[in-house]
Amino acid sequence: MLSDVMEDYLKAIYELQDEHDPPVATSAIAEHLDVTSPTVTSMVEKLAERGLVDREKYKGVELTEEGRTVALEVLRHHRLLETYLTEHLEYDWTEVHDEADVLEHHISEEFERRLAAALGEPTVDPHGDPIPGADLSEPEASGHTRLADHEAGDVVEVARVSDRDDEELRYLQNAGITPGTVVEVLSVAPFGMVTVAVGDTEQSLPEAVAASIEVRDPEDTGDGRQEDAAGDGRQEDATGDGRQEDAAGDGRQEDATGDGRQEDATGDGRQEDAAGDDAENDEVLDA
């Protein structure tokens, strides 16, 4: 059985591989986890002994297939938990990362399955990070670009923001720059400030912050998220009661997952079987 720390290292290496081509330097891992390089070297040796990473001296490390699978499972737990905390427990999106870091190591696969079902099988977390599938398949390449790479006049939609800096997240939230927000680039200063129009206001972002924001064409949403109307990193609740809107007017909630099941209309914790086969009623989490 792997320790929490080992899982944290595998997750960190995966995230760094996602940003840059492997191998990943031990110095990059140390910076990512805020530990010393000798500490990283010691842990990498342990992971290599377990067949979870391949290590090439003086070059860095790369996840093996087994290590990648473990990392994807931890990431799936982490991002589902972040989504649940924001949508059902009213956590601010600046608070959920640390909470999920603790909980991600200690939930069962059955809990994970029920959590995903209760959330409607989301594909991204509140920060726009893709959630690996239940089969631990890697998310498809997003095709996103960086806000810092755009020019004046470009209109783009925020798709993903980094969740590693709480102060940066608070700044973006206060500026109204969250996933789903459409912004227009007004100017790119030679000294590194990117000014964007957010609704009726203008916001100037340091180049490093703009570089951490992934954007896409406003016509290309396709990520399964509902619009974040409140600007707090949570998806919009059309009814205001934590449930999806009853479009049919018959007292039942809309099937948002497309799997033939309707949400719990009776309040007894069971979902209604729309397929008519009476096979079983899945329990859902009651937030």
N, C-alpha and C positions, 0 to 999 in steps of 0.2 A: 504494500500500500504506500502511495506517495504522500509525503508531508504537504501541508499547506504551502510551505515555502517553495518546495519543488514545483508545485503547480503554478505558483506565482511566476517563477522563472520561465517556465514553458510558455505561459501566457505572454509574458514580456517579450520573449524571443519571437513568438508568432507576430505580435504587433509590430515589432521592429522589422521583421522580414516583409511585412505587408507594406511598410513605408519605403524600404530600400531592399535591393536585391541581396540575398544571402551570399556569403556568410556574414553573420552579425558580429561586430567587434565586441570584445569583453568590456571595453571602455563605454560603448553605447549602452550595454546592459546595465553597467554600474550607474550611469547617469539616469537611465529610465527608472531604476528601482531605488535610487538614492543610497547606494551602498558603495563600498570600496572595491577597487579592481581585484585585490587579492581574495576578497570574499567571493566575488563572481568566479574567479578561477577555480576556487575550491569546490563551489557548487557545480560548475560545468563538468568537472571531473567526475562527480557523483552521477550526474545525469548521463554522461557518456558511458559509464560503467553499466548503467541500466538500459542502454540502447535507445535512449530518448533523444540524444543529439549526436551529431557527428562533429568532431572537433579537429580543426586543422591548425597546428601551431603557428602562431604569429599572424594568422588570418582571421580566425573567429570560429563561430559555430553555426550549425544549421540543424533544424529539427529533422529527425527521422520520421517515417510515416507514423510510427507509434507515438512519438512525441507530439506530432501535429494533431493526432486524434485527441490526445489528452487536452491540449491547448484549446481546441475547438469546443470540447465539452465544457471546460471552465468558462470560456467566453460566452457560450450559450446561457449557462446559469447566470453569469454576471449581468448580461444585457436583459434577460427576462426579468430578473429581480429589479433592475433599475426601472424598467417599464412599470412593473407592478407598484413599486414604491411611489412613483410620481402620479400614476393614474388612480390608484385606489387608497393610498395612505397619505396623499397630499404632501409628499415630500417635495421640496424645491429641487430643481434639477442640479443645483450646485451641491446638494447634500447626498445624493444617492450613490455616488461612486464609492465612497469609503464604506458605506453600509453594505453594498453589494460585494465589495472586496472581502468582507468578513463572512458573509452568508454563502457565497458561491461554492465554498468547499464542503458544505454541510447539508445539502439538500439531496434527497433521493431521486432516482429517475422517475418514480411514480409522481412525486411532488412536482418535478419539472414538467411532466406531461400534463398534469392538471393545471398547472400555472399557465402554460402556453395556451391551453384550451380556453381557460377563463379570460385570457387577454385577447382571444380571437386570432391566435397564431400570428403575432406581429412579426414583421420582417426587419424592423429597425428599432433601436432604443430611443429614448428621449433626445439624445444628442445626434441622432442620425446614423449611429454605428450599426452596420448590418448584423443581424442575429443569425448565427449558423443554424442550418436546418436540423430537424430532429434526427436525421440520419448522419449528422455531423459532416455534411457536405459543406465545402467552402462556399461562401457567398460569391456570386458572379461579379466580375469586374464592373465597377459602377460607371466608368466613363466620366466621372466628375473631373472638374478642373479646379484650380485654386483661385480664390478671389483676387489675390495679388497679381495674377497673371493676366487680368483683364484690363481693358483700356476704357477711357472715358467714353460714355455713350452706351456701353454694354449693359443690358438688363438681364439679370440672372436670379435664380432662386437658390436660397441657402439650403444645402442638402445635409451637411454634416459639420459639426464643430468639435474641437478637441475638448475632452473632459478632464484633462490633467491639471488644469490650473483653475482653482475655485474663483479667484479674483477676476480672471479673464471671463469666466462664465457669467459672473454677476454683471460685469461691464456689458457684455453682449446682451444679456437679458434686459438690463435697463435701457439699452439702446434699441431694443426690439428686434435684434438680429438673432433669430432662432430658426431651426429647420422649418421650411415652408414659407419663410418670409421672402418676398421679391424685393430686390434692391437694384438701383441704377448706379453705376459707377460715374461719379461726377468729375473726378480728377485723380491723377496719380502724381504726387509731388516727387521731384528728383531726390529729395532727402528722405523718402521712404514712407510718407503718409498717403493712405488711400481714403478718399472721401466718397461716401455713398449717400444716396437719398433713400431714406426709409420712411415711406409714407410722406408726410409733410415736413419731416425733419432731415437734417444733415448730420452725419456722423463721420468723424475722422478716425481712422484705425491705423495704428502702427503697422508697418509692412509685415512684421513677424506675426501679428495677430491675423492680418488679412491672408497670410500664407497658410495659416492653420484652418481656415474656413474653406470647405469644399462646396462648390456650387454646380448647378446644372442649368440647362435651358428650362425656362418656366413651363414649357409645354410637356416636359419629360419628367413627370413625378414618378409614377410607376413603382413606389416603394411600400405601398400598403398602409401608409400613415394617413390619419385624418388631419385636417388643418389645425395648427396650433393658434387659436384665435386670441388666447390670453397672453401669449408671449412668455409663458413660464415653463416651456418645455413639455407640457402635457398636451395630449390630444383632446380635441374638442368633444364635449359631451352635449349632444343636441337636445337632450331632454332636461338636463340639469340635475338628474337623479342618479348619475353613474351608470345608467343603462342606455342602450341604443334606442332610437326612436321607433315607435310602433307605426309603420307606414301603412299597414292594412286597416288600422282602426278597429281591429277585432280583439284587442287586449293582449295580443301576442307581439313579441319584439321581433324585429327583422333578423333574418339569418345572415350574419355578416361574414361568416366563414365560407359560405358556399358549399358546406358539406351535408346539407339536407337537414340540419338540426336548427331548431329555433331556441332563442334564449329562454331563461326561466321566467315564465309569465305568472306562475302561481306563488312564487316566493317560498317554495318549499325546498329549494336547493336542487331541483331536478330540471333537466332540459326536456323540452317536448320533442317527440320523435315525429318529424315532418314526413318521413318516408313511409310511415304507416306500417312498419314491420314489427313494432313492439318488441324489438330485440332486447334493448336495454336503455336505461336512462343514465347518462353520465352525470356524475356529481361535479359541481363547479365550486370554485372558491367563493365564499361569501365575504366580500370585503366589508 
